[in-house]
């Protein structure tokens, strides 16, 4: 009788383990199927939606093969401007000047200019990334800037968000960073 009870307990335990194993296999297959379906959906979306051209991306990564000036000038255009384009050359010179003053990479300065332009747009303030680059580089040159470009763009955004005009915001920055603030 003891053997029968022991055999029954062992059989019950084995049955539970087999049930759990079967349940695990079924759940694993179901999860795998869901993952395959999600993966298939992503693949279909990627093939039906073309990725933006490198010059139309929102942020210029280190791995991009275009110059920061090309990206900044071309980012809202249908095709990439060549390096020898007059506008690209002018922006390249401005990025170089900004790099000399702010000590940040030209790529990061281009990204911050574009980001600032994009941040101002929802506020109804339409300023191109290139005009912002021009203005903020001019401020830095005039004021003997020691702040980073990112900090200055954030300060400019805060001033414009507070409803200061472009001219007033630039004057405030120039006074603040040249030490002649009233």
mmCIF file of the C-alpha atoms, coordinates in Angstrom:
data_MODEL
# 
_entry.id   MODEL 
# 
loop_
_atom_site.group_PDB 
_atom_site.id 
_atom_site.type_symbol 
_atom_site.label_atom_id 
_atom_site.label_alt_id 
_atom_site.label_comp_id 
_atom_site.label_asym_id 
_atom_site.label_entity_id 
_atom_site.label_seq_id 
_atom_site.pdbx_PDB_ins_code 
_atom_site.Cartn_x 
_atom_site.Cartn_y 
_atom_site.Cartn_z 
_atom_site.occupancy 
_atom_site.B_iso_or_equiv 
_atom_site.pdbx_formal_charge 
_atom_site.auth_seq_id 
_atom_site.auth_comp_id 
_atom_site.auth_asym_id 
_atom_site.auth_atom_id 
_atom_site.pdbx_PDB_model_num 
ATOM 1   C CA . UNK A 1 1   ? 0.000  0.000  0.000   1.00 0.00 ? 1   UNK A CA 1 
ATOM 2   C CA . UNK A 1 2   ? 2.846  2.342  0.797   1.00 0.00 ? 2   UNK A CA 1 
ATOM 3   C CA . UNK A 1 3   ? 4.347  1.533  -2.591  1.00 0.00 ? 3   UNK A CA 1 
ATOM 4   C CA . UNK A 1 4   ? 1.067  2.376  -4.307  1.00 0.00 ? 4   UNK A CA 1 
ATOM 5   C CA . UNK A 1 5   ? 0.880  5.748  -2.563  1.00 0.00 ? 5   UNK A CA 1 
ATOM 6   C CA . UNK A 1 6   ? 4.493  6.486  -3.380  1.00 0.00 ? 6   UNK A CA 1 
ATOM 7   C CA . UNK A 1 7   ? 4.004  5.500  -7.004  1.00 0.00 ? 7   UNK A CA 1 
ATOM 8   C CA . UNK A 1 8   ? 0.889  7.640  -7.199  1.00 0.00 ? 8   UNK A CA 1 
ATOM 9   C CA . UNK A 1 9   ? 2.735  10.671 -5.714  1.00 0.00 ? 9   UNK A CA 1 
ATOM 10  C CA . UNK A 1 10  ? 5.642  10.234 -8.113  1.00 0.00 ? 10  UNK A CA 1 
ATOM 11  C CA . UNK A 1 11  ? 3.246  9.850  -11.052 1.00 0.00 ? 11  UNK A CA 1 
ATOM 12  C CA . UNK A 1 12  ? 1.311  12.953 -9.994  1.00 0.00 ? 12  UNK A CA 1 
ATOM 13  C CA . UNK A 1 13  ? 4.523  14.961 -9.664  1.00 0.00 ? 13  UNK A CA 1 
ATOM 14  C CA . UNK A 1 14  ? 5.718  13.771 -13.086 1.00 0.00 ? 14  UNK A CA 1 
ATOM 15  C CA . UNK A 1 15  ? 2.348  14.596 -14.582 1.00 0.00 ? 15  UNK A CA 1 
ATOM 16  C CA . UNK A 1 16  ? 2.523  18.144 -13.183 1.00 0.00 ? 16  UNK A CA 1 
ATOM 17  C CA . UNK A 1 17  ? 6.044  18.608 -14.516 1.00 0.00 ? 17  UNK A CA 1 
ATOM 18  C CA . UNK A 1 18  ? 5.039  17.361 -17.945 1.00 0.00 ? 18  UNK A CA 1 
ATOM 19  C CA . UNK A 1 19  ? 2.014  19.677 -17.894 1.00 0.00 ? 19  UNK A CA 1 
ATOM 20  C CA . UNK A 1 20  ? 4.237  22.639 -16.986 1.00 0.00 ? 20  UNK A CA 1 
ATOM 21  C CA . UNK A 1 21  ? 6.721  21.682 -19.674 1.00 0.00 ? 21  UNK A CA 1 
ATOM 22  C CA . UNK A 1 22  ? 3.946  21.407 -22.265 1.00 0.00 ? 22  UNK A CA 1 
ATOM 23  C CA . UNK A 1 23  ? 2.512  24.757 -21.137 1.00 0.00 ? 23  UNK A CA 1 
ATOM 24  C CA . UNK A 1 24  ? 5.965  26.346 -21.382 1.00 0.00 ? 24  UNK A CA 1 
ATOM 25  C CA . UNK A 1 25  ? 6.438  25.025 -24.896 1.00 0.00 ? 25  UNK A CA 1 
ATOM 26  C CA . UNK A 1 26  ? 3.010  26.277 -25.966 1.00 0.00 ? 26  UNK A CA 1 
ATOM 27  C CA . UNK A 1 27  ? 3.610  29.729 -24.438 1.00 0.00 ? 27  UNK A CA 1 
ATOM 28  C CA . UNK A 1 28  ? 7.062  29.910 -26.003 1.00 0.00 ? 28  UNK A CA 1 
ATOM 29  C CA . UNK A 1 29  ? 5.622  29.089 -29.401 1.00 0.00 ? 29  UNK A CA 1 
ATOM 30  C CA . UNK A 1 30  ? 2.892  31.692 -28.968 1.00 0.00 ? 30  UNK A CA 1 
ATOM 31  C CA . UNK A 1 31  ? 5.355  34.393 -27.928 1.00 0.00 ? 31  UNK A CA 1 
ATOM 32  C CA . UNK A 1 32  ? 7.647  33.456 -30.776 1.00 0.00 ? 32  UNK A CA 1 
ATOM 33  C CA . UNK A 1 33  ? 4.770  33.679 -33.235 1.00 0.00 ? 33  UNK A CA 1 
ATOM 34  C CA . UNK A 1 34  ? 3.851  37.131 -31.905 1.00 0.00 ? 34  UNK A CA 1 
ATOM 35  C CA . UNK A 1 35  ? 7.436  38.244 -32.209 1.00 0.00 ? 35  UNK A CA 1 
ATOM 36  C CA . UNK A 1 36  ? 7.607  36.921 -35.774 1.00 0.00 ? 36  UNK A CA 1 
ATOM 37  C CA . UNK A 1 37  ? 4.388  38.762 -36.626 1.00 0.00 ? 37  UNK A CA 1 
ATOM 38  C CA . UNK A 1 38  ? 5.735  41.999 -35.125 1.00 0.00 ? 38  UNK A CA 1 
ATOM 39  C CA . UNK A 1 39  ? 9.009  41.516 -36.971 1.00 0.00 ? 39  UNK A CA 1 
ATOM 40  C CA . UNK A 1 40  ? 7.133  40.881 -40.235 1.00 0.00 ? 40  UNK A CA 1 
ATOM 41  C CA . UNK A 1 41  ? 5.054  44.013 -39.670 1.00 0.00 ? 41  UNK A CA 1 
ATOM 42  C CA . UNK A 1 42  ? 8.206  46.074 -39.055 1.00 0.00 ? 42  UNK A CA 1 
ATOM 43  C CA . UNK A 1 43  ? 9.853  44.685 -42.176 1.00 0.00 ? 43  UNK A CA 1 
ATOM 44  C CA . UNK A 1 44  ? 6.773  45.487 -44.272 1.00 0.00 ? 44  UNK A CA 1 
ATOM 45  C CA . UNK A 1 45  ? 6.654  49.025 -42.852 1.00 0.00 ? 45  UNK A CA 1 
ATOM 46  C CA . UNK A 1 46  ? 10.323 49.529 -43.641 1.00 0.00 ? 46  UNK A CA 1 
ATOM 47  C CA . UNK A 1 47  ? 9.955  48.369 -47.216 1.00 0.00 ? 47  UNK A CA 1 
ATOM 48  C CA . UNK A 1 48  ? 6.834  50.424 -47.863 1.00 0.00 ? 48  UNK A CA 1 
ATOM 49  C CA . UNK A 1 49  ? 8.120  53.585 -46.159 1.00 0.00 ? 49  UNK A CA 1 
ATOM 50  C CA . UNK A 1 50  ? 11.361 54.852 -47.560 1.00 0.00 ? 50  UNK A CA 1 
ATOM 51  C CA . UNK A 1 51  ? 13.908 56.095 -45.064 1.00 0.00 ? 51  UNK A CA 1 
ATOM 52  C CA . UNK A 1 52  ? 14.870 59.755 -45.398 1.00 0.00 ? 52  UNK A CA 1 
ATOM 53  C CA . UNK A 1 53  ? 18.011 60.561 -47.337 1.00 0.00 ? 53  UNK A CA 1 
ATOM 54  C CA . UNK A 1 54  ? 21.045 61.154 -45.082 1.00 0.00 ? 54  UNK A CA 1 
ATOM 55  C CA . UNK A 1 55  ? 20.812 64.915 -45.591 1.00 0.00 ? 55  UNK A CA 1 
ATOM 56  C CA . UNK A 1 56  ? 17.160 64.928 -44.484 1.00 0.00 ? 56  UNK A CA 1 
ATOM 57  C CA . UNK A 1 57  ? 17.634 63.215 -41.140 1.00 0.00 ? 57  UNK A CA 1 
ATOM 58  C CA . UNK A 1 58  ? 16.726 65.095 -37.982 1.00 0.00 ? 58  UNK A CA 1 
ATOM 59  C CA . UNK A 1 59  ? 20.179 64.729 -36.391 1.00 0.00 ? 59  UNK A CA 1 
ATOM 60  C CA . UNK A 1 60  ? 23.590 64.443 -38.037 1.00 0.00 ? 60  UNK A CA 1 
ATOM 61  C CA . UNK A 1 61  ? 25.388 61.407 -36.584 1.00 0.00 ? 61  UNK A CA 1 
ATOM 62  C CA . UNK A 1 62  ? 29.124 60.804 -36.524 1.00 0.00 ? 62  UNK A CA 1 
ATOM 63  C CA . UNK A 1 63  ? 28.722 58.075 -39.135 1.00 0.00 ? 63  UNK A CA 1 
ATOM 64  C CA . UNK A 1 64  ? 27.127 60.277 -41.794 1.00 0.00 ? 64  UNK A CA 1 
ATOM 65  C CA . UNK A 1 65  ? 29.311 60.730 -44.839 1.00 0.00 ? 65  UNK A CA 1 
ATOM 66  C CA . UNK A 1 66  ? 28.209 64.301 -45.565 1.00 0.00 ? 66  UNK A CA 1 
ATOM 67  C CA . UNK A 1 67  ? 29.725 67.450 -44.132 1.00 0.00 ? 67  UNK A CA 1 
ATOM 68  C CA . UNK A 1 68  ? 27.873 69.416 -41.442 1.00 0.00 ? 68  UNK A CA 1 
ATOM 69  C CA . UNK A 1 69  ? 27.588 72.340 -43.872 1.00 0.00 ? 69  UNK A CA 1 
ATOM 70  C CA . UNK A 1 70  ? 26.091 70.138 -46.604 1.00 0.00 ? 70  UNK A CA 1 
ATOM 71  C CA . UNK A 1 71  ? 23.615 68.713 -44.133 1.00 0.00 ? 71  UNK A CA 1 
ATOM 72  C CA . UNK A 1 72  ? 22.599 72.080 -42.736 1.00 0.00 ? 72  UNK A CA 1 
ATOM 73  C CA . UNK A 1 73  ? 22.072 73.647 -46.162 1.00 0.00 ? 73  UNK A CA 1 
ATOM 74  C CA . UNK A 1 74  ? 20.390 70.591 -47.717 1.00 0.00 ? 74  UNK A CA 1 
ATOM 75  C CA . UNK A 1 75  ? 18.341 69.187 -44.864 1.00 0.00 ? 75  UNK A CA 1 
ATOM 76  C CA . UNK A 1 76  ? 14.988 70.516 -46.062 1.00 0.00 ? 76  UNK A CA 1 
ATOM 77  C CA . UNK A 1 77  ? 15.721 70.049 -49.767 1.00 0.00 ? 77  UNK A CA 1 
ATOM 78  C CA . UNK A 1 78  ? 15.043 67.150 -52.103 1.00 0.00 ? 78  UNK A CA 1 
ATOM 79  C CA . UNK A 1 79  ? 18.682 66.518 -52.930 1.00 0.00 ? 79  UNK A CA 1 
ATOM 80  C CA . UNK A 1 80  ? 22.074 66.941 -51.326 1.00 0.00 ? 80  UNK A CA 1 
ATOM 81  C CA . UNK A 1 81  ? 24.021 70.040 -52.286 1.00 0.00 ? 81  UNK A CA 1 
ATOM 82  C CA . UNK A 1 82  ? 27.622 69.459 -53.362 1.00 0.00 ? 82  UNK A CA 1 
ATOM 83  C CA . UNK A 1 83  ? 30.531 70.541 -51.180 1.00 0.00 ? 83  UNK A CA 1 
ATOM 84  C CA . UNK A 1 84  ? 31.521 73.231 -53.691 1.00 0.00 ? 84  UNK A CA 1 
ATOM 85  C CA . UNK A 1 85  ? 28.061 74.870 -53.632 1.00 0.00 ? 85  UNK A CA 1 
ATOM 86  C CA . UNK A 1 86  ? 28.368 78.571 -52.677 1.00 0.00 ? 86  UNK A CA 1 
ATOM 87  C CA . UNK A 1 87  ? 25.865 78.279 -49.794 1.00 0.00 ? 87  UNK A CA 1 
ATOM 88  C CA . UNK A 1 88  ? 27.567 75.145 -48.474 1.00 0.00 ? 88  UNK A CA 1 
ATOM 89  C CA . UNK A 1 89  ? 30.938 76.920 -48.597 1.00 0.00 ? 89  UNK A CA 1 
ATOM 90  C CA . UNK A 1 90  ? 29.562 79.963 -46.753 1.00 0.00 ? 90  UNK A CA 1 
ATOM 91  C CA . UNK A 1 91  ? 27.974 77.792 -44.041 1.00 0.00 ? 91  UNK A CA 1 
ATOM 92  C CA . UNK A 1 92  ? 31.185 75.735 -43.774 1.00 0.00 ? 92  UNK A CA 1 
ATOM 93  C CA . UNK A 1 93  ? 33.096 78.962 -43.073 1.00 0.00 ? 93  UNK A CA 1 
ATOM 94  C CA . UNK A 1 94  ? 30.494 79.999 -40.479 1.00 0.00 ? 94  UNK A CA 1 
ATOM 95  C CA . UNK A 1 95  ? 30.675 76.564 -38.805 1.00 0.00 ? 95  UNK A CA 1 
ATOM 96  C CA . UNK A 1 96  ? 34.447 76.835 -38.723 1.00 0.00 ? 96  UNK A CA 1 
ATOM 97  C CA . UNK A 1 97  ? 34.201 80.266 -37.088 1.00 0.00 ? 97  UNK A CA 1 
ATOM 98  C CA . UNK A 1 98  ? 31.668 78.954 -34.560 1.00 0.00 ? 98  UNK A CA 1 
ATOM 99  C CA . UNK A 1 99  ? 33.930 76.000 -33.799 1.00 0.00 ? 99  UNK A CA 1 
ATOM 100 C CA . UNK A 1 100 ? 36.799 78.396 -33.133 1.00 0.00 ? 100 UNK A CA 1 
ATOM 101 C CA . UNK A 1 101 ? 34.755 80.429 -30.672 1.00 0.00 ? 101 UNK A CA 1 
ATOM 102 C CA . UNK A 1 102 ? 32.617 77.780 -28.987 1.00 0.00 ? 102 UNK A CA 1 
ATOM 103 C CA . UNK A 1 103 ? 35.159 74.927 -29.077 1.00 0.00 ? 103 UNK A CA 1 
ATOM 104 C CA . UNK A 1 104 ? 32.442 72.435 -30.046 1.00 0.00 ? 104 UNK A CA 1 
ATOM 105 C CA . UNK A 1 105 ? 32.558 70.305 -33.175 1.00 0.00 ? 105 UNK A CA 1 
ATOM 106 C CA . UNK A 1 106 ? 31.068 71.661 -36.370 1.00 0.00 ? 106 UNK A CA 1 
ATOM 107 C CA . UNK A 1 107 ? 28.731 68.652 -36.459 1.00 0.00 ? 107 UNK A CA 1 
ATOM 108 C CA . UNK A 1 108 ? 27.398 69.410 -32.984 1.00 0.00 ? 108 UNK A CA 1 
ATOM 109 C CA . UNK A 1 109 ? 26.999 73.117 -33.755 1.00 0.00 ? 109 UNK A CA 1 
ATOM 110 C CA . UNK A 1 110 ? 25.064 72.232 -36.931 1.00 0.00 ? 110 UNK A CA 1 
ATOM 111 C CA . UNK A 1 111 ? 22.867 69.833 -34.933 1.00 0.00 ? 111 UNK A CA 1 
ATOM 112 C CA . UNK A 1 112 ? 22.176 72.419 -32.235 1.00 0.00 ? 112 UNK A CA 1 
ATOM 113 C CA . UNK A 1 113 ? 21.297 75.069 -34.846 1.00 0.00 ? 113 UNK A CA 1 
ATOM 114 C CA . UNK A 1 114 ? 18.818 72.708 -36.484 1.00 0.00 ? 114 UNK A CA 1 
ATOM 115 C CA . UNK A 1 115 ? 17.423 71.638 -33.125 1.00 0.00 ? 115 UNK A CA 1 
ATOM 116 C CA . UNK A 1 116 ? 16.890 75.256 -32.047 1.00 0.00 ? 116 UNK A CA 1 
ATOM 117 C CA . UNK A 1 117 ? 15.084 76.035 -35.301 1.00 0.00 ? 117 UNK A CA 1 
ATOM 118 C CA . UNK A 1 118 ? 12.850 72.998 -34.760 1.00 0.00 ? 118 UNK A CA 1 
ATOM 119 C CA . UNK A 1 119 ? 12.162 73.982 -31.132 1.00 0.00 ? 119 UNK A CA 1 
ATOM 120 C CA . UNK A 1 120 ? 11.129 77.511 -32.083 1.00 0.00 ? 120 UNK A CA 1 
ATOM 121 C CA . UNK A 1 121 ? 8.741  76.422 -34.854 1.00 0.00 ? 121 UNK A CA 1 
ATOM 122 C CA . UNK A 1 122 ? 5.917  75.196 -32.541 1.00 0.00 ? 122 UNK A CA 1 
ATOM 123 C CA . UNK A 1 123 ? 6.034  78.606 -30.850 1.00 0.00 ? 123 UNK A CA 1 
ATOM 124 C CA . UNK A 1 124 ? 5.262  80.241 -34.191 1.00 0.00 ? 124 UNK A CA 1 
ATOM 125 C CA . UNK A 1 125 ? 8.833  81.479 -34.525 1.00 0.00 ? 125 UNK A CA 1 
ATOM 126 C CA . UNK A 1 126 ? 10.243 80.636 -37.933 1.00 0.00 ? 126 UNK A CA 1 
ATOM 127 C CA . UNK A 1 127 ? 14.008 81.068 -37.931 1.00 0.00 ? 127 UNK A CA 1 
ATOM 128 C CA . UNK A 1 128 ? 16.196 78.923 -40.125 1.00 0.00 ? 128 UNK A CA 1 
ATOM 129 C CA . UNK A 1 129 ? 19.027 76.921 -38.628 1.00 0.00 ? 129 UNK A CA 1 
ATOM 130 C CA . UNK A 1 130 ? 21.468 78.843 -40.809 1.00 0.00 ? 130 UNK A CA 1 
ATOM 131 C CA . UNK A 1 131 ? 20.250 82.276 -39.683 1.00 0.00 ? 131 UNK A CA 1 
ATOM 132 C CA . UNK A 1 132 ? 20.463 81.098 -36.057 1.00 0.00 ? 132 UNK A CA 1 
ATOM 133 C CA . UNK A 1 133 ? 23.997 79.871 -36.678 1.00 0.00 ? 133 UNK A CA 1 
ATOM 134 C CA . UNK A 1 134 ? 24.884 83.244 -38.207 1.00 0.00 ? 134 UNK A CA 1 
ATOM 135 C CA . UNK A 1 135 ? 23.333 85.238 -35.360 1.00 0.00 ? 135 UNK A CA 1 
ATOM 136 C CA . UNK A 1 136 ? 24.744 83.193 -32.506 1.00 0.00 ? 136 UNK A CA 1 
ATOM 137 C CA . UNK A 1 137 ? 28.213 83.015 -34.044 1.00 0.00 ? 137 UNK A CA 1 
ATOM 138 C CA . UNK A 1 138 ? 28.141 86.796 -34.492 1.00 0.00 ? 138 UNK A CA 1 
ATOM 139 C CA . UNK A 1 139 ? 27.179 87.213 -30.828 1.00 0.00 ? 139 UNK A CA 1 
ATOM 140 C CA . UNK A 1 140 ? 30.042 84.962 -29.783 1.00 0.00 ? 140 UNK A CA 1 
ATOM 141 C CA . UNK A 1 141 ? 32.567 86.892 -31.842 1.00 0.00 ? 141 UNK A CA 1 
ATOM 142 C CA . UNK A 1 142 ? 31.342 90.253 -30.528 1.00 0.00 ? 142 UNK A CA 1 
ATOM 143 C CA . UNK A 1 143 ? 31.117 89.175 -26.896 1.00 0.00 ? 143 UNK A CA 1 
ATOM 144 C CA . UNK A 1 144 ? 34.276 87.069 -26.588 1.00 0.00 ? 144 UNK A CA 1 
ATOM 145 C CA . UNK A 1 145 ? 32.111 84.056 -25.754 1.00 0.00 ? 145 UNK A CA 1 
ATOM 146 C CA . UNK A 1 146 ? 33.181 81.438 -23.250 1.00 0.00 ? 146 UNK A CA 1 
ATOM 147 C CA . UNK A 1 147 ? 29.932 79.455 -23.010 1.00 0.00 ? 147 UNK A CA 1 
ATOM 148 C CA . UNK A 1 148 ? 29.227 76.384 -25.128 1.00 0.00 ? 148 UNK A CA 1 
ATOM 149 C CA . UNK A 1 149 ? 26.992 76.616 -28.171 1.00 0.00 ? 149 UNK A CA 1 
ATOM 150 C CA . UNK A 1 150 ? 24.397 74.311 -26.595 1.00 0.00 ? 150 UNK A CA 1 
ATOM 151 C CA . UNK A 1 151 ? 24.070 76.582 -23.558 1.00 0.00 ? 151 UNK A CA 1 
ATOM 152 C CA . UNK A 1 152 ? 23.716 79.665 -25.744 1.00 0.00 ? 152 UNK A CA 1 
ATOM 153 C CA . UNK A 1 153 ? 21.055 78.058 -27.942 1.00 0.00 ? 153 UNK A CA 1 
ATOM 154 C CA . UNK A 1 154 ? 19.091 77.059 -24.835 1.00 0.00 ? 154 UNK A CA 1 
ATOM 155 C CA . UNK A 1 155 ? 19.356 80.598 -23.478 1.00 0.00 ? 155 UNK A CA 1 
ATOM 156 C CA . UNK A 1 156 ? 18.199 82.023 -26.811 1.00 0.00 ? 156 UNK A CA 1 
ATOM 157 C CA . UNK A 1 157 ? 15.254 79.611 -26.831 1.00 0.00 ? 157 UNK A CA 1 
ATOM 158 C CA . UNK A 1 158 ? 14.286 80.676 -23.306 1.00 0.00 ? 158 UNK A CA 1 
ATOM 159 C CA . UNK A 1 159 ? 14.392 84.350 -24.290 1.00 0.00 ? 159 UNK A CA 1 
ATOM 160 C CA . UNK A 1 160 ? 12.314 83.793 -27.407 1.00 0.00 ? 160 UNK A CA 1 
ATOM 161 C CA . UNK A 1 161 ? 9.859  81.636 -25.431 1.00 0.00 ? 161 UNK A CA 1 
ATOM 162 C CA . UNK A 1 162 ? 9.472  84.590 -23.062 1.00 0.00 ? 162 UNK A CA 1 
ATOM 163 C CA . UNK A 1 163 ? 8.241  86.580 -26.088 1.00 0.00 ? 163 UNK A CA 1 
ATOM 164 C CA . UNK A 1 164 ? 11.380 88.648 -26.636 1.00 0.00 ? 164 UNK A CA 1 
ATOM 165 C CA . UNK A 1 165 ? 11.893 89.681 -30.244 1.00 0.00 ? 165 UNK A CA 1 
ATOM 166 C CA . UNK A 1 166 ? 14.809 88.268 -32.167 1.00 0.00 ? 166 UNK A CA 1 
ATOM 167 C CA . UNK A 1 167 ? 16.674 91.564 -31.878 1.00 0.00 ? 167 UNK A CA 1 
ATOM 168 C CA . UNK A 1 168 ? 16.021 91.886 -28.132 1.00 0.00 ? 168 UNK A CA 1 
ATOM 169 C CA . UNK A 1 169 ? 17.049 88.291 -27.468 1.00 0.00 ? 169 UNK A CA 1 
ATOM 170 C CA . UNK A 1 170 ? 20.283 88.748 -29.415 1.00 0.00 ? 170 UNK A CA 1 
ATOM 171 C CA . UNK A 1 171 ? 20.991 92.037 -27.597 1.00 0.00 ? 171 UNK A CA 1 
ATOM 172 C CA . UNK A 1 172 ? 20.390 90.318 -24.254 1.00 0.00 ? 172 UNK A CA 1 
ATOM 173 C CA . UNK A 1 173 ? 22.790 87.512 -25.149 1.00 0.00 ? 173 UNK A CA 1 
ATOM 174 C CA . UNK A 1 174 ? 25.442 89.921 -26.356 1.00 0.00 ? 174 UNK A CA 1 
ATOM 175 C CA . UNK A 1 175 ? 25.189 91.991 -23.173 1.00 0.00 ? 175 UNK A CA 1 
ATOM 176 C CA . UNK A 1 176 ? 25.076 88.932 -20.938 1.00 0.00 ? 176 UNK A CA 1 
ATOM 177 C CA . UNK A 1 177 ? 28.099 87.243 -22.430 1.00 0.00 ? 177 UNK A CA 1 
ATOM 178 C CA . UNK A 1 178 ? 30.219 90.328 -22.938 1.00 0.00 ? 178 UNK A CA 1 
ATOM 179 C CA . UNK A 1 179 ? 29.755 91.299 -19.300 1.00 0.00 ? 179 UNK A CA 1 
ATOM 180 C CA . UNK A 1 180 ? 27.967 94.547 -20.214 1.00 0.00 ? 180 UNK A CA 1 
ATOM 181 C CA . UNK A 1 181 ? 24.515 93.544 -19.068 1.00 0.00 ? 181 UNK A CA 1 
ATOM 182 C CA . UNK A 1 182 ? 22.424 96.307 -17.611 1.00 0.00 ? 182 UNK A CA 1 
# 
